[in-house]
Amino acid sequence: MNSKEPSHTLTFEEAVEIHKMIKDGIIQSRIAAHFDVNGGRISEVNKGKLHPGSYEAAFGIKAA
């Protein structure tokens, strides 16, 4: 990978997978490395700031 290339942009489907990985106990830094993103993006997914609704999609929760 060229160090000048931007990191990967997470998709909604990947955000769903990230929620499942977090629930399985995988630490956020390893998840970030897996997806080639900054750890802040994983935190944003976890907090619902990036790809809102991905948590609900990951665990089959219907929106109120």
N, CA, C and O atoms as a Tinker XYZ file with bonds, in Angstrom:
   256  protein
     1  N      0.834000   -1.179000    0.000000    73     2
     2  CA     0.000000    0.000000    0.000000    64     1     3
     3  C      0.880000    1.244000    0.000000    63     2     4     5
     4  O      1.867000    1.311000    0.732000    81     3
     5  N      0.532000    2.205000   -0.800000    73     3     6
     6  CA     1.231000    3.477000   -0.852000    64     5     7
     7  C      0.847000    4.288000    0.383000    63     6     8     9
     8  O     -0.340000    4.474000    0.650000    81     7
     9  N      1.826000    4.771000    1.135000    73     7    10
    10  CA     1.537000    5.499000    2.367000    64     9    11
    11  C      0.803000    6.810000    2.132000    63    10    12    13
    12  O      0.271000    7.403000    3.070000    81    11
    13  N      0.770000    7.263000    0.885000    73    11    14
    14  CA     0.062000    8.509000    0.584000    64    13    15
    15  C     -1.393000    8.269000    0.213000    63    14    16    17
    16  O     -2.158000    9.222000    0.066000    81    15
    17  N     -1.781000    7.029000    0.063000    73    15    18
    18  CA    -3.172000    6.720000   -0.250000    64    17    19
    19  C     -4.015000    6.878000    1.002000    63    18    20    21
    20  O     -3.562000    6.556000    2.100000    81    19
    21  N     -5.256000    7.379000    0.845000    73    19    22
    22  CA    -6.126000    7.484000    2.020000    64    21    23
    23  C     -6.528000    6.099000    2.513000    63    22    24    25
    24  O     -6.505000    5.127000    1.758000    81    23
    25  N     -6.894000    6.026000    3.777000    73    23    26
    26  CA    -7.348000    4.752000    4.306000    64    25    27
    27  C     -8.720000    4.420000    3.725000    63    26    28    29
    28  O     -9.336000    5.242000    3.047000    81    27
    29  N     -9.168000    3.253000    3.990000    73    27    30
    30  CA   -10.428000    2.732000    3.478000    64    29    31
    31  C    -11.610000    3.526000    4.036000    63    30    32    33
    32  O    -11.562000    3.982000    5.178000    81    31
    33  N    -12.660000    3.693000    3.250000    73    31    34
    34  CA   -13.900000    4.310000    3.710000    64    33    35
    35  C    -14.869000    3.188000    4.072000    63    34    36    37
    36  O    -15.177000    2.334000    3.241000    81    35
    37  N    -15.341000    3.195000    5.297000    73    35    38
    38  CA   -16.218000    2.124000    5.774000    64    37    39
    39  C    -17.601000    2.199000    5.146000    63    38    40    41
    40  O    -18.166000    3.281000    4.986000    81    39
    41  N    -18.133000    1.046000    4.796000    73    39    42
    42  CA   -19.492000    0.955000    4.283000    64    41    43
    43  C    -20.443000    0.635000    5.440000    63    42    44    45
    44  O    -20.006000    0.278000    6.534000    81    43
    45  N    -21.733000    0.766000    5.187000    73    43    46
    46  CA   -22.733000    0.430000    6.196000    64    45    47
    47  C    -22.613000   -1.039000    6.587000    63    46    48    49
    48  O    -22.702000   -1.381000    7.766000    81    47
    49  N    -22.413000   -1.900000    5.606000    73    47    50
    50  CA   -22.291000   -3.338000    5.871000    64    49    51
    51  C    -21.084000   -3.637000    6.747000    63    50    52    53
    52  O    -21.148000   -4.502000    7.622000    81    51
    53  N    -19.993000   -2.931000    6.518000    73    51    54
    54  CA   -18.815000   -3.107000    7.362000    64    53    55
    55  C    -19.079000   -2.606000    8.777000    63    54    56    57
    56  O    -18.587000   -3.184000    9.746000    81    55
    57  N    -19.861000   -1.523000    8.897000    73    55    58
    58  CA   -20.214000   -1.013000   10.224000    64    57    59
    59  C    -21.021000   -2.059000   10.993000    63    58    60    61
    60  O    -20.829000   -2.227000   12.197000    81    59
    61  N    -21.914000   -2.754000   10.311000    73    59    62
    62  CA   -22.679000   -3.832000   10.941000    64    61    63
    63  C    -21.712000   -4.898000   11.453000    63    62    64    65
    64  O    -21.846000   -5.371000   12.582000    81    63
    65  N    -20.750000   -5.270000   10.635000    73    63    66
    66  CA   -19.754000   -6.269000   11.029000    64    65    67
    67  C    -18.918000   -5.772000   12.212000    63    66    68    69
    68  O    -18.563000   -6.554000   13.094000    81    67
    69  N    -18.605000   -4.481000   12.229000    73    67    70
    70  CA   -17.818000   -3.902000   13.317000    64    69    71
    71  C    -18.558000   -4.030000   14.647000    63    70    72    73
    72  O    -17.955000   -4.382000   15.661000    81    71
    73  N    -19.839000   -3.752000   14.648000    73    71    74
    74  CA   -20.620000   -3.901000   15.884000    64    73    75
    75  C    -20.559000   -5.339000   16.400000    63    74    76    77
    76  O    -20.441000   -5.568000   17.603000    81    75
    77  N    -20.638000   -6.281000   15.501000    73    75    78
    78  CA   -20.567000   -7.691000   15.901000    64    77    79
    79  C    -19.186000   -8.033000   16.442000    63    78    80    81
    80  O    -19.064000   -8.788000   17.406000    81    79
    81  N    -18.144000   -7.479000   15.826000    73    79    82
    82  CA   -16.780000   -7.736000   16.284000    64    81    83
    83  C    -16.560000   -7.153000   17.683000    63    82    84    85
    84  O    -15.928000   -7.781000   18.533000    81    83
    85  N    -17.084000   -5.957000   17.909000    73    83    86
    86  CA   -16.964000   -5.331000   19.222000    64    85    87
    87  C    -17.679000   -6.188000   20.268000    63    86    88    89
    88  O    -17.154000   -6.411000   21.358000    81    87
    89  N    -18.873000   -6.663000   19.931000    73    87    90
    90  CA   -19.622000   -7.510000   20.865000    64    89    91
    91  C    -18.865000   -8.805000   21.160000    63    90    92    93
    92  O    -18.956000   -9.340000   22.265000    81    91
    93  N    -18.125000   -9.302000   20.185000    73    91    94
    94  CA   -17.333000  -10.523000   20.368000    64    93    95
    95  C    -16.063000  -10.280000   21.178000    63    94    96    97
    96  O    -15.325000  -11.221000   21.469000    81    95
    97  N    -15.804000   -9.022000   21.545000    73    95    98
    98  CA   -14.670000   -8.711000   22.404000    64    97    99
    99  C    -13.388000   -8.352000   21.686000    63    98   100   101
   100  O    -12.333000   -8.264000   22.313000    81    99
   101  N    -13.458000   -8.144000   20.387000    73    99   102
   102  CA   -12.256000   -7.754000   19.637000    64   101   103
   103  C    -11.989000   -6.274000   19.913000    63   102   104   105
   104  O    -12.897000   -5.448000   19.823000    81   103
   105  N    -10.752000   -5.947000   20.247000    73   103   106
   106  CA   -10.441000   -4.559000   20.587000    64   105   107
   107  C    -10.460000   -3.673000   19.341000    63   106   108   109
   108  O    -10.161000   -4.110000   18.230000    81   107
   109  N    -10.825000   -2.413000   19.575000    73   107   110
   110  CA   -11.045000   -1.495000   18.467000    64   109   111
   111  C     -9.805000   -1.272000   17.613000    63   110   112   113
   112  O     -9.926000   -1.084000   16.403000    81   111
   113  N     -8.631000   -1.287000   18.200000    73   111   114
   114  CA    -7.427000   -1.072000   17.403000    64   113   115
   115  C     -7.207000   -2.216000   16.410000    63   114   116   117
   116  O     -6.734000   -1.988000   15.297000    81   115
   117  N     -7.543000   -3.423000   16.803000    73   115   118
   118  CA    -7.410000   -4.559000   15.870000    64   117   119
   119  C     -8.468000   -4.501000   14.780000    63   118   120   121
   120  O     -8.210000   -4.853000   13.630000    81   119
   121  N     -9.665000   -4.052000   15.154000    73   119   122
   122  CA   -10.724000   -3.896000   14.151000    64   121   123
   123  C    -10.297000   -2.833000   13.143000    63   122   124   125
   124  O    -10.475000   -3.009000   11.938000    81   123
   125  N     -9.740000   -1.742000   13.629000    73   123   126
   126  CA    -9.279000   -0.670000   12.740000    64   125   127
   127  C     -8.215000   -1.179000   11.776000    63   126   128   129
   128  O     -8.244000   -0.860000   10.587000    81   127
   129  N     -7.280000   -1.966000   12.287000    73   127   130
   130  CA    -6.231000   -2.522000   11.428000    64   129   131
   131  C     -6.839000   -3.460000   10.388000    63   130   132   133
   132  O     -6.418000   -3.459000    9.231000    81   131
   133  N     -7.821000   -4.253000   10.789000    73   131   134
   134  CA    -8.474000   -5.193000    9.877000    64   133   135
   135  C     -9.101000   -4.461000    8.687000    63   134   136   137
   136  O     -9.026000   -4.929000    7.551000    81   135
   137  N     -9.719000   -3.309000    8.958000    73   135   138
   138  CA   -10.408000   -2.556000    7.900000    64   137   139
   139  C     -9.543000   -1.449000    7.289000    63   138   140   141
   140  O    -10.011000   -0.717000    6.417000    81   139
   141  N     -8.279000   -1.317000    7.737000    73   139   142
   142  CA    -7.375000   -0.275000    7.254000    64   141   143
   143  C     -7.982000    1.115000    7.429000    63   142   144   145
   144  O     -8.040000    1.907000    6.488000    81   143
   145  N     -8.432000    1.394000    8.656000    73   143   146
   146  CA    -8.977000    2.709000    8.970000    64   145   147
   147  C     -8.349000    3.214000   10.267000    63   146   148   149
   148  O     -7.748000    2.451000   11.024000    81   147
   149  N     -8.497000    4.490000   10.502000    73   147   150
   150  CA    -8.081000    5.106000   11.744000    64   149   151
   151  C     -8.982000    4.596000   12.859000    63   150   152   153
   152  O    -10.172000    4.374000   12.636000    81   151
   153  N     -8.435000    4.407000   14.054000    73   151   154
   154  CA    -9.223000    3.922000   15.184000    64   153   155
   155  C    -10.407000    4.802000   15.509000    63   154   156   157
   156  O    -11.402000    4.335000   16.063000    81   155
   157  N    -10.305000    6.075000   15.169000    73   155   158
   158  CA   -11.417000    6.998000   15.399000    64   157   159
   159  C    -12.657000    6.612000   14.619000    63   158   160   161
   160  O    -13.775000    6.848000   15.078000    81   159
   161  N    -12.476000    6.015000   13.434000    73   159   162
   162  CA   -13.642000    5.602000   12.650000    64   161   163
   163  C    -14.394000    4.469000   13.359000    63   162   164   165
   164  O    -15.623000    4.415000   13.316000    81   163
   165  N    -13.652000    3.566000   14.008000    73   163   166
   166  CA   -14.297000    2.477000   14.728000    64   165   167
   167  C    -15.087000    3.042000   15.899000    63   166   168   169
   168  O    -16.206000    2.604000   16.169000    81   167
   169  N    -14.509000    4.009000   16.588000    73   167   170
   170  CA   -15.191000    4.669000   17.695000    64   169   171
   171  C    -16.452000    5.373000   17.206000    63   170   172   173
   172  O    -17.487000    5.316000   17.868000    81   171
   173  N    -16.376000    6.032000   16.062000    73   171   174
   174  CA   -17.550000    6.709000   15.509000    64   173   175
   175  C    -18.659000    5.721000   15.171000    63   174   176   177
   176  O    -19.835000    6.009000   15.394000    81   175
   177  N    -18.299000    4.572000   14.643000    73   175   178
   178  CA   -19.297000    3.531000   14.366000    64   177   179
   179  C    -19.897000    3.059000   15.687000    63   178   180   181
   180  O    -21.117000    2.944000   15.809000    81   179
   181  N    -19.055000    2.789000   16.664000    73   179   182
   182  CA   -19.500000    2.272000   17.955000    64   181   183
   183  C    -20.456000    3.236000   18.653000    63   182   184   185
   184  O    -21.402000    2.805000   19.313000    81   183
   185  N    -20.216000    4.533000   18.510000    73   183   186
   186  CA   -21.047000    5.551000   19.155000    64   185   187
   187  C    -22.265000    5.954000   18.321000    63   186   188   189
   188  O    -23.093000    6.745000   18.772000    81   187
   189  N    -22.373000    5.413000   17.111000    73   187   190
   190  CA   -23.520000    5.723000   16.263000    64   189   191
   191  C    -23.389000    7.001000   15.465000    63   190   192   193
   192  O    -24.359000    7.443000   14.850000    81   191
   193  N    -22.201000    7.609000   15.458000    73   191   194
   194  CA   -21.990000    8.838000   14.688000    64   193   195
   195  C    -21.770000    8.544000   13.206000    63   194   196   197
   196  O    -22.157000    9.334000   12.345000    81   195
   197  N    -21.157000    7.424000   12.920000    73   195   198
   198  CA   -20.907000    7.007000   11.541000    64   197   199
   199  C    -21.795000    5.806000   11.248000    63   198   200   201
   200  O    -21.781000    4.830000   11.998000    81   199
   201  N    -22.551000    5.864000   10.190000    73   199   202
   202  CA   -23.501000    4.827000    9.792000    64   201   203
   203  C    -24.548000    4.560000   10.877000    63   202   204   205
   204  O    -24.647000    3.450000   11.401000    81   203
   205  N    -25.331000    5.602000   11.206000    73   203   206
   206  CA   -26.408000    5.405000   12.173000    64   205   207
   207  C    -27.330000    4.273000   11.713000    63   206   208   209
   208  O    -27.604000    4.124000   10.522000    81   207
   209  N    -27.794000    3.496000   12.660000    73   207   210
   210  CA   -28.674000    2.375000   12.349000    64   209   211
   211  C    -27.937000    1.066000   12.138000    63   210   212   213
   212  O    -28.560000    0.009000   12.042000    81   211
   213  N    -26.609000    1.128000   12.066000    73   211   214
   214  CA   -25.857000   -0.107000   11.840000    64   213   215
   215  C    -25.900000   -1.023000   13.057000    63   214   216   217
   216  O    -25.860000   -2.244000   12.905000    81   215
   217  N    -25.981000   -0.464000   14.255000    73   215   218
   218  CA   -26.092000   -1.282000   15.456000    64   217   219
   219  C    -27.397000   -2.082000   15.432000    63   218   220   221
   220  O    -27.416000   -3.288000   15.680000    81   219
   221  N    -28.471000   -1.379000   15.128000    73   219   222
   222  CA   -29.783000   -2.021000   15.058000    64   221   223
   223  C    -29.799000   -3.106000   13.978000    63   222   224   225
   224  O    -30.366000   -4.182000   14.172000    81   223
   225  N    -29.171000   -2.810000   12.848000    73   223   226
   226  CA   -29.101000   -3.791000   11.767000    64   225   227
   227  C    -28.279000   -4.998000   12.175000    63   226   228   229
   228  O    -28.594000   -6.122000   11.785000    81   227
   229  N    -27.234000   -4.784000   12.952000    73   227   230
   230  CA   -26.353000   -5.872000   13.365000    64   229   231
   231  C    -27.073000   -6.871000   14.270000    63   230   232   233
   232  O    -26.800000   -8.071000   14.227000    81   231
   233  N    -27.989000   -6.366000   15.085000    73   231   234
   234  CA   -28.618000   -7.211000   16.082000    64   233   235
   235  C    -30.120000   -7.359000   15.911000    63   234   236   237
   236  O    -30.814000   -7.819000   16.817000    81   235
   237  N    -30.620000   -6.966000   14.741000    73   235   238
   238  CA   -32.026000   -7.183000   14.425000    64   237   239
   239  C    -32.991000   -6.395000   15.284000    63   238   240   241
   240  O    -34.096000   -6.860000   15.564000    81   239
   241  N    -32.587000   -5.204000   15.706000    73   239   242
   242  CA   -33.436000   -4.350000   16.537000    64   241   243
   243  C    -34.241000   -3.439000   15.620000    63   242   244   245
   244  O    -33.685000   -2.753000   14.762000    81   243
   245  N    -35.557000   -3.442000   15.814000    73   243   246
   246  CA   -36.416000   -2.577000   14.998000    64   245   247
   247  C    -36.387000   -1.169000   15.548000    63   246   248   249
   248  O    -36.376000   -0.960000   16.761000    81   247
   249  N    -36.375000   -0.194000   14.634000    73   247   250
   250  CA   -36.386000    1.226000   15.042000    64   249   251
   251  C    -37.720000    1.554000   15.680000    63   250   252   253
   252  O    -38.760000    1.056000   15.249000    81   251
   253  N    -37.693000    2.386000   16.702000    73   251   254
   254  CA   -38.919000    2.758000   17.427000    64   253   255
   255  C    -39.750000    3.730000   16.625000    63   254   256
   256  O    -40.815000    4.152000   17.077000    81   255
